[in-house]
Amino acid sequence: MSASKPPRGADGRSDRSRGPPGYAIRPDFIDLQIERSWPMGEYRSSSQIDFEAGREVEVESIWGEPLRQGHGAGAMMPRLELLYALLRRMANRPSAASAARGP
């Protein structure tokens, strides 16, 4: 299921009250994504796999850039801000990854 792109004005911005540009997301989008993930069973994110293997986690590209883009569009994102800060802190602690792997 894809999100529909809102109409654009001559300035390239959304016609919806001339608010920040973006995509209209249907109200049932989250439920559809959750429903699609059930057949996958239990899984770990690529970031978790990298962290547990002691590899660099892509904190900036996965969490930092969306946060910067959101701020640039005027969005308040307190949960992502907190998650980003915590992940940056964890990613900068070399002993954290080895501790996650266990003995």
C-alpha positions as CSV (number, residue, x, y, z in Angstrom):
1,M,0.0,0.0,0.0
2,S,1.6,3.3,-1.0
3,A,0.9,6.7,0.4
4,S,-0.6,9.2,-1.9
5,K,1.3,12.3,-2.7
6,P,-0.6,15.5,-2.0
7,P,-1.2,18.0,-4.8
8,R,1.6,20.6,-5.2
9,G,1.4,24.3,-5.8
10,A,3.7,26.3,-8.1
11,D,6.2,26.7,-5.3
12,G,6.4,22.9,-5.0
13,R,4.8,22.9,-1.5
14,S,1.7,20.9,-0.5
15,D,-1.6,22.5,-1.3
16,R,-2.8,21.5,2.2
17,S,-2.8,24.8,4.0
18,R,0.7,25.4,2.6
19,G,2.1,23.4,5.5
20,P,5.3,21.5,5.3
21,P,5.8,19.4,2.1
22,G,5.3,15.7,2.5
23,Y,3.0,12.7,1.8
24,A,-0.5,12.0,3.0
25,I,-0.5,8.8,4.9
26,R,-3.8,6.9,5.2
27,P,-5.1,6.3,8.7
28,D,-4.9,2.5,8.3
29,F,-1.2,2.6,7.1
30,I,0.3,1.5,10.4
31,D,-2.2,-1.4,10.8
32,L,-1.5,-2.5,7.3
33,Q,2.3,-2.6,7.9
34,I,1.8,-4.5,11.2
35,E,-0.4,-7.0,9.4
36,R,2.2,-7.5,6.6
37,S,4.9,-8.2,9.2
38,W,3.1,-11.0,11.0
39,P,4.2,-13.7,8.5
40,M,7.8,-12.7,9.1
41,G,7.8,-14.1,12.6
42,E,10.3,-12.9,15.2
43,Y,13.2,-11.0,13.7
44,R,16.0,-8.6,14.7
45,S,16.6,-5.3,13.0
46,S,19.8,-4.8,11.0
47,S,20.9,-2.3,13.6
48,Q,20.5,-4.8,16.4
49,I,22.4,-7.4,14.4
50,D,25.2,-4.9,13.7
51,F,25.4,-3.8,17.3
52,E,25.5,-7.3,18.7
53,A,28.2,-8.2,16.2
54,G,30.3,-5.2,17.3
55,R,29.9,-3.5,13.9
56,E,29.2,0.2,13.4
57,V,25.5,1.0,13.7
58,E,24.1,3.4,11.1
59,V,22.8,5.9,13.7
60,E,23.1,9.0,11.5
61,S,21.5,7.6,8.3
62,I,18.7,5.7,10.1
63,W,17.8,8.0,13.0
64,G,19.8,11.2,12.7
65,E,18.8,12.2,9.1
66,P,15.1,11.7,9.5
67,L,15.3,13.7,12.7
68,R,17.1,16.6,10.9
69,Q,14.6,16.4,8.0
70,G,11.7,16.5,10.4
71,H,13.1,19.5,12.3
72,G,13.7,21.2,9.0
73,A,10.0,20.7,8.2
74,G,9.0,22.1,11.6
75,A,7.9,18.8,13.1
76,M,8.2,18.2,16.8
77,M,9.8,14.7,17.4
78,P,10.5,14.3,21.1
79,R,10.6,10.5,21.0
80,L,12.9,10.3,18.0
81,E,15.1,13.0,19.7
82,L,15.4,10.8,22.8
83,L,16.0,7.6,20.8
84,Y,18.6,9.3,18.7
85,A,20.4,10.6,21.7
86,L,20.4,7.2,23.4
87,L,21.5,5.4,20.3
88,R,24.4,7.8,19.7
89,R,25.5,7.3,23.2
90,M,25.4,3.5,22.9
91,A,27.1,3.5,19.5
92,N,30.0,5.4,20.9
93,R,30.6,2.9,23.7
94,P,32.8,0.1,22.3
95,S,32.2,-2.1,25.4
96,A,28.4,-2.0,24.9
97,A,28.4,-4.2,21.8
98,S,30.7,-6.8,23.3
99,A,28.5,-6.8,26.5
100,A,25.4,-7.3,24.3
101,R,27.0,-10.4,22.8
102,G,27.8,-11.9,26.1
103,P,30.7,-14.1,27.2
